[in-house]
Amino acid sequence: MEEERQRAVVEQFDRDSDHYLSKHVRAETTREKMRLFDLADTGERCSRALDLGCSPGTMSEDLLRISEEVWGVDSSEGMVSLATRRINETRFRNSLHFEVGPPRN
């Protein structure tokens, strides 16, 4: 049953990936990200960061504020595809990397 539920969640995110940014990335999300970075920023940059459950990679892009390179992993191929498309034509394309990873139990 757990496997079926995980598969259903991944399929839902795959279906929603094309509209995810306009539906879910809002001002509230931006404020929450800024609060998170205020807590996480030690003033020193790290070499790499990992963004598990990266979705369209918006947080991955923000993590470049505190790291040289970011790897984003998501179980949804649609989200990873969206993240990759988003950054392919930007100056961040060599610093951001996205891969599909299996959901965890």
Secondary structure, DSSP 8 states (H G I E B T S, - for coil): -HHHHHHHHHHHHHHHGGGHHHHH--HHHHHHHHHHHHHH--SS-EEEEEEET-TTSHHHHHHTTTEEEEEEEES-HHHHHHHHHHHHTSTTTTTEEEEE-----
